[in-house]
Amino acid sequence: MDKLMAILTDIRPDLDFEKQNKLIDDGVLDSFDIISIVSEVNAAFDIGINVADLLPENFNSAEAIWNLIERYNA
């Protein structure tokens, strides 16, 4: 989770990802942020997030993103 938090903070240092739980629903992250996150997460965790997983519920919080990563690593 620390690696993910570092990625998120690098992309959006202005946000507190530990407290935000509606990043998509509240319009905090835009499409460019999501593309950046997916690209960095894919590289850092050696996964390939599928287009079918680009759903708001998978990116609304750091925990949701972490759960997505764990599903790919299972």
Sequence and secondary structure as in RCSB ss.txt:
>XXXX:A:sequence
MDKLMAILTDIRPDLDFEKQNKLIDDGVLDSFDIISIVSEVNAAFDIGINVADLLPENFNSAEAIWNLIERYNA
>XXXX:A:secstr
 HHHHHHHHHH TTS TTT S TTTTT S HHHHHHHHHHHHHHHT    GGG  GGGTSSHHHHHHHHHHHH 
